[in-house]
Amino acid sequence: MEESNKRLYEAASRITAALADGLRGVVLERGHESSLVMDELLRKSGLTRVIKKWAHENIVVYYINVNMLRDYCLYRECGGKPIHEKDVCLRECINSRYAELVKAIKNTLKETASNANGL
């Protein structure tokens, strides 16, 4: 296995393990090779809009963009609801769709890492 592909696979494993543990993100040291590999993995997987990056001083945080899910729920699921029901609808929709989103992220990362490894 090529070294760069191995690093992509390890980055994918790190994110999927964090998601499996119920975490909504991963914190890495800024400028460290692992953050550069994470950027490459997200770019190759097409998840840069779903998993966002926030950098501050010496840390980088990669987290699930819940706003994207919120917008989906607001316009697709709760848009026609009366104003007094929207908050409850939005909360329920995000909670129910979040697990689906996490599963899709895990599958996409595994597939990207496997394709990079030539499996």
Backbone as CSV, one residue per row, in Angstrom:
resi,resn,N_x,N_y,N_z,CA_x,CA_y,CA_z,C_x,C_y,C_z
1,MET,0.853,-1.177,0.000,0.000,0.000,0.000,0.899,1.239,0.000
2,GLU,0.650,2.134,-0.909,1.410,3.366,-1.013,1.229,4.197,0.258
3,GLU,2.280,4.919,0.663,2.265,5.665,1.915,1.155,6.714,1.969
4,SER,0.955,7.476,0.875,-0.090,8.509,0.893,-1.477,7.879,0.980
5,ASN,-1.675,6.733,0.341,-2.953,6.041,0.426,-3.192,5.496,1.829
6,LYS,-2.121,5.054,2.459,-2.226,4.561,3.833,-2.664,5.692,4.760
7,ARG,-2.116,6.889,4.543,-2.488,8.032,5.375,-3.951,8.428,5.158
8,LEU,-4.422,8.352,3.902,-5.835,8.641,3.633,-6.726,7.645,4.359
9,TYR,-6.352,6.388,4.324,-7.128,5.348,4.999,-7.154,5.588,6.505
10,GLU,-6.017,5.977,7.082,-5.953,6.257,8.519,-6.807,7.472,8.880
11,ALA,-6.804,8.498,8.025,-7.639,9.684,8.275,-9.111,9.306,8.228
12,ALA,-9.489,8.499,7.239,-10.883,8.049,7.135,-11.271,7.239,8.365
13,SER,-10.372,6.387,8.820,-10.639,5.581,10.012,-10.806,6.458,11.244
14,ARG,-10.025,7.515,11.317,-10.098,8.412,12.475,-11.456,9.116,12.540
15,ILE,-11.912,9.611,11.398,-13.209,10.297,11.382,-14.338,9.310,11.655
16,THR,-14.323,8.156,11.000,-15.417,7.205,11.191,-15.453,6.692,12.631
17,ALA,-14.285,6.527,13.251,-14.255,6.099,14.662,-14.857,7.173,15.559
18,ALA,-14.534,8.435,15.283,-15.092,9.532,16.085,-16.607,9.585,15.927
19,LEU,-17.088,9.424,14.698,-18.528,9.440,14.457,-19.210,8.255,15.121
20,ALA,-18.557,7.103,15.097,-19.119,5.909,15.728,-19.218,6.082,17.242
21,ASP,-18.307,6.882,17.802,-18.334,7.153,19.245,-19.321,8.251,19.617
22,GLY,-20.032,8.771,18.621,-21.019,9.807,18.898,-20.472,11.221,18.862
23,LEU,-19.198,11.363,18.524,-18.611,12.700,18.422,-19.054,13.350,17.115
24,ARG,-19.086,14.657,17.098,-19.513,15.373,15.892,-18.346,16.023,15.174
25,GLY,-17.124,15.706,15.594,-15.966,16.297,14.951,-14.666,15.693,15.430
26,VAL,-13.579,16.185,14.823,-12.233,15.722,15.137,-11.351,16.960,15.284
27,VAL,-10.485,16.969,16.301,-9.553,18.073,16.519,-8.145,17.581,16.201
28,LEU,-7.433,18.365,15.379,-6.065,18.021,15.005,-5.155,19.219,15.220
29,GLU,-3.865,18.969,15.239,-2.886,20.040,15.370,-2.725,20.722,14.012
30,ARG,-2.786,22.041,14.019,-2.694,22.809,12.783,-1.296,22.671,12.181
31,GLY,-1.265,22.485,10.867,0.001,22.370,10.166,0.616,20.990,10.243
32,HIS,0.076,20.142,11.097,0.568,18.766,11.202,0.152,18.006,9.947
33,GLU,0.917,17.025,9.597,0.643,16.254,8.388,-0.770,15.664,8.386
34,SER,-1.278,15.283,9.561,-2.602,14.668,9.616,-3.697,15.634,9.176
35,SER,-3.540,16.929,9.454,-4.554,17.889,9.005,-4.482,18.076,7.491
36,LEU,-3.300,17.999,6.927,-3.157,18.103,5.468,-3.763,16.876,4.776
37,VAL,-3.554,15.721,5.366,-4.134,14.485,4.836,-5.654,14.533,4.943
38,MET,-6.162,15.063,6.054,-7.611,15.181,6.240,-8.207,16.082,5.162
39,ASP,-7.532,17.187,4.861,-7.994,18.081,3.794,-8.065,17.342,2.460
40,GLU,-7.039,16.561,2.165,-7.006,15.798,0.921,-8.132,14.769,0.872
41,LEU,-8.358,14.077,1.983,-9.419,13.076,2.052,-10.788,13.711,1.797
42,LEU,-11.047,14.830,2.442,-12.345,15.492,2.274,-12.521,15.999,0.848
43,ARG,-11.464,16.506,0.265,-11.528,16.968,-1.125,-11.804,15.803,-2.078
44,LYS,-11.096,14.713,-1.898,-11.268,13.548,-2.779,-12.641,12.897,-2.607
45,SER,-13.177,12.958,-1.395,-14.467,12.320,-1.131,-15.649,13.212,-1.496
46,GLY,-15.385,14.502,-1.732,-16.459,15.431,-2.065,-17.268,15.871,-0.856
47,LEU,-16.711,15.731,0.326,-17.442,16.048,1.556,-17.082,17.411,2.150
48,THR,-16.465,18.286,1.374,-16.023,19.565,1.923,-17.183,20.474,2.325
49,ARG,-18.358,20.275,1.766,-19.524,21.067,2.188,-20.212,20.445,3.399
50,VAL,-20.035,19.155,3.585,-20.698,18.440,4.675,-19.839,18.453,5.940
51,ILE,-18.546,18.279,5.772,-17.621,18.348,6.901,-16.832,19.642,6.748
52,LYS,-17.036,20.537,7.676,-16.405,21.854,7.637,-15.116,21.852,8.449
53,LYS,-14.300,22.845,8.146,-13.009,22.999,8.807,-12.974,24.361,9.490
54,TRP,-12.549,24.375,10.743,-12.367,25.615,11.484,-10.975,25.580,12.083
55,ALA,-10.183,26.593,11.798,-8.814,26.646,12.298,-8.647,27.847,13.225
56,HIS,-7.932,27.628,14.303,-7.637,28.702,15.249,-6.302,28.400,15.915
57,GLU,-5.404,29.373,15.828,-4.073,29.246,16.391,-3.434,27.923,15.998
58,ASN,-3.283,26.986,16.925,-2.564,25.745,16.597,-3.465,24.522,16.480
59,ILE,-4.780,24.736,16.347,-5.672,23.584,16.185,-6.547,23.742,14.943
60,VAL,-6.983,22.614,14.436,-7.939,22.562,13.332,-9.049,21.619,13.770
61,VAL,-10.284,22.066,13.610,-11.434,21.255,13.974,-12.209,20.933,12.704
62,TYR,-12.466,19.661,12.482,-13.302,19.200,11.378,-14.617,18.742,12.007
63,TYR,-15.727,19.304,11.546,-17.011,19.006,12.171,-18.113,18.889,11.121
64,ILE,-19.170,18.197,11.474,-20.304,18.020,10.574,-21.075,19.334,10.481
65,ASN,-21.350,19.758,9.276,-22.076,20.994,9.016,-23.569,20.763,9.247
66,VAL,-23.996,20.982,10.479,-25.392,20.763,10.839,-26.290,21.820,10.186
67,ASN,-25.733,22.982,9.852,-26.527,24.017,9.180,-27.062,23.540,7.837
68,MET,-26.285,22.743,7.148,-26.730,22.187,5.874,-27.952,21.279,6.095
69,LEU,-27.888,20.471,7.125,-28.998,19.594,7.482,-30.200,20.421,7.940
70,ARG,-29.935,21.468,8.710,-30.996,22.359,9.181,-31.728,22.992,7.995
71,ASP,-30.965,23.470,7.021,-31.579,24.083,5.839,-32.442,23.084,5.074
72,TYR,-31.929,21.856,4.935,-32.706,20.812,4.268,-34.033,20.613,4.990
73,CYS,-33.964,20.446,6.301,-35.179,20.202,7.081,-36.137,21.391,7.014
74,LEU,-35.592,22.581,7.115,-36.423,23.777,7.117,-37.196,23.928,5.803
75,TYR,-36.535,23.681,4.695,-37.184,23.906,3.399,-37.924,22.687,2.859
76,ARG,-37.426,21.491,3.156,-38.044,20.281,2.596,-39.090,19.660,3.502
77,GLU,-38.825,19.662,4.787,-39.694,18.937,5.724,-40.647,19.848,6.494
78,CYS,-40.183,21.028,6.857,-40.947,21.867,7.783,-41.444,23.172,7.158
79,GLY,-41.174,23.379,5.910,-41.523,24.638,5.260,-43.003,24.960,5.271
80,GLY,-43.852,23.965,5.151,-45.289,24.198,5.097,-45.979,24.200,6.456
81,LYS,-45.210,23.999,7.502,-45.791,23.938,8.851,-46.113,25.348,9.352
82,PRO,-47.121,25.447,10.206,-47.390,26.739,10.850,-46.189,27.167,11.692
83,ILE,-46.006,28.448,11.834,-44.833,29.009,12.505,-44.619,28.433,13.903
84,HIS,-45.683,28.186,14.644,-45.542,27.677,16.009,-45.135,26.204,16.045
85,GLU,-45.195,25.501,14.916,-44.797,24.092,14.854,-43.414,23.898,14.228
86,LYS,-42.859,24.946,13.633,-41.594,24.807,12.909,-40.420,24.408,13.797
87,ASP,-40.313,24.993,14.981,-39.185,24.661,15.859,-39.173,23.187,16.234
88,VAL,-40.336,22.658,16.591,-40.432,21.247,16.962,-40.146,20.369,15.743
89,CYS,-40.720,20.727,14.618,-40.497,19.976,13.382,-39.019,19.967,13.018
90,LEU,-38.394,21.120,13.112,-36.982,21.261,12.772,-36.104,20.398,13.672
91,ARG,-36.356,20.448,14.957,-35.593,19.645,15.916,-35.750,18.156,15.634
92,GLU,-36.974,17.717,15.418,-37.230,16.299,15.140,-36.593,15.863,13.831
93,CYS,-36.688,16.702,12.829,-36.111,16.378,11.518,-34.593,16.247,11.609
94,ILE,-33.939,17.206,12.250,-32.481,17.159,12.383,-32.058,15.916,13.141
95,ASN,-32.742,15.615,14.228,-32.396,14.420,15.006,-32.578,13.139,14.202
96,SER,-33.639,13.063,13.427,-33.876,11.840,12.664,-32.959,11.736,11.449
97,ARG,-32.627,12.831,10.825,-31.776,12.820,9.621,-30.289,12.763,9.950
98,TYR,-29.916,13.142,11.156,-28.499,13.168,11.529,-27.866,11.776,11.425
99,ALA,-28.555,10.773,11.916,-28.019,9.408,11.850,-27.818,8.968,10.402
100,GLU,-28.748,9.339,9.530,-28.611,9.026,8.104,-27.396,9.724,7.509
101,LEU,-27.195,10.971,7.893,-26.053,11.745,7.404,-24.738,11.120,7.852
102,VAL,-24.656,10.745,9.114,-23.440,10.112,9.638,-23.145,8.816,8.891
103,LYS,-24.167,8.033,8.645,-23.983,6.768,7.913,-23.472,7.037,6.497
104,ALA,-24.027,8.028,5.830,-23.591,8.377,4.478,-22.144,8.870,4.476
105,ILE,-21.777,9.662,5.481,-20.402,10.145,5.585,-19.438,8.977,5.766
106,LYS,-19.771,8.070,6.680,-18.919,6.904,6.917,-18.732,6.088,5.645
107,ASN,-19.832,5.821,4.934,-19.751,5.035,3.701,-18.901,5.731,2.643
108,THR,-19.082,7.032,2.497,-18.319,7.788,1.506,-16.833,7.786,1.842
109,LEU,-16.498,7.978,3.115,-15.090,7.977,3.514,-14.448,6.610,3.314
110,LYS,-15.172,5.560,3.671,-14.643,4.201,3.459,-14.413,3.938,1.980
111,GLU,-15.376,4.328,1.166,-15.260,4.118,-0.282,-14.082,4.911,-0.854
112,THR,-13.930,6.145,-0.433,-12.828,6.973,-0.916,-11.487,6.375,-0.512
113,ALA,-11.379,5.957,0.735,-10.131,5.355,1.208,-9.848,4.046,0.492
114,SER,-10.878,3.235,0.248,-10.690,1.966,-0.458,-10.263,2.201,-1.897
115,ASN,-10.862,3.176,-2.552,-10.477,3.485,-3.933,-9.062,4.008,-4.000
116,ALA,-8.656,4.778,-3.014,-7.289,5.299,-2.975,-6.286,4.181,-2.769
117,ASN,-6.726,3.153,-2.036,-5.849,2.021,-1.762,-5.885,0.962,-2.850
118,GLY,-6.748,1.164,-3.825,-6.839,0.199,-4.906,-7.490,-1.101,-4.510
119,LEU,-8.332,-1.069,-3.476,-8.998,-2.290,-3.005,-10.215,-2.595,-3.831
